Structure formats: structure tokens, C-alpha cells
Amino acid sequence: MKAKSDYHINLFYSTEDGGYIADVPDLKSCAAFGETPEQALKEVLTAKSAWLAAAKKQKKPVPAPRYRPAIYALAG
């Protein structure tokens, strides 16, 4: 049985914005802000669900999860 893949999420602190940014590189413009890492993650998971639902409703293509940070590419 093949393991289920999911979309990679980047999470980082933005000094300019004064909080945490989370984004899903495979889903164009899918990002969220939070005052804590947990809040940013929760918000981006909501945004990801909405992004996927909107694409499905509009019959737009949904990219397969493929983004992997360089650190994982080197280890693999």
C-alpha cells in the first residue's frame, strides 16, 4: 500500500509582518498569517481546504503534492 502524500507547508516568522506565515508552495497563493506558529498552521489548513474545494467546484486542475524542501531532497 502506497503512503498517502500531503502538501508540504512552510512555516516561518516574518519580522516585517510581526507574526508567523504559513504557506503551501504547491497551491498558488495559499497562505495564512498567525500570531503564533500554531495559529498560522491552523489558518493555513483552513485555507488549504478552501483552496481545494474551490478548485474542485470550478473544475480546475489540482496539482499533486510534489514540493519538498532542499533539506529533504538531500536526505532522500
KAGIRA-V919624 format. One record per residue. N is the residue number from 1. PHI is phi in degrees with one decimal (* if undefined). Layout:
n: <N;N>
phi: <PHI;PHI>
//
This chain:
n: <1;2;3;4;5;6;7;8;9;10;11;12;13;14;15;16;17;18;19;20;21;22;23;24;25;26;27;28;29;30;31;32;33;34;35;36;37;38;39;40;41;42;43;44;45;46;47;48;49;50;51;52;53;54;55;56;57;58;59;60;61;62;63;64;65;66;67;68;69;70;71;72;73;74;75;76>
phi: <*;-78.5;-67.4;-73.2;-92.1;-137.9;-76.0;-70.7;-121.1;-89.3;-137.1;-151.1;-89.2;-112.3;-61.8;-60.1;-91.2;70.0;-173.7;-98.8;-114.8;-125.2;-141.1;-114.1;-57.2;-74.3;-112.4;-52.9;64.5;-95.1;-150.8;-152.4;-120.6;-153.1;-75.1;-127.0;-59.2;-63.6;-67.1;-62.2;-64.5;-59.2;-66.4;-72.5;-66.0;-64.9;-62.9;-62.0;-60.7;-66.0;-60.2;-65.0;-64.8;-65.7;-62.4;-63.7;-62.5;-89.0;54.7;-94.2;-65.6;-111.6;-67.0;-71.7;-61.2;-142.2;-67.8;-138.5;-60.5;-56.2;-60.5;-76.7;-64.3;-70.8;-75.9;-83.8>
//
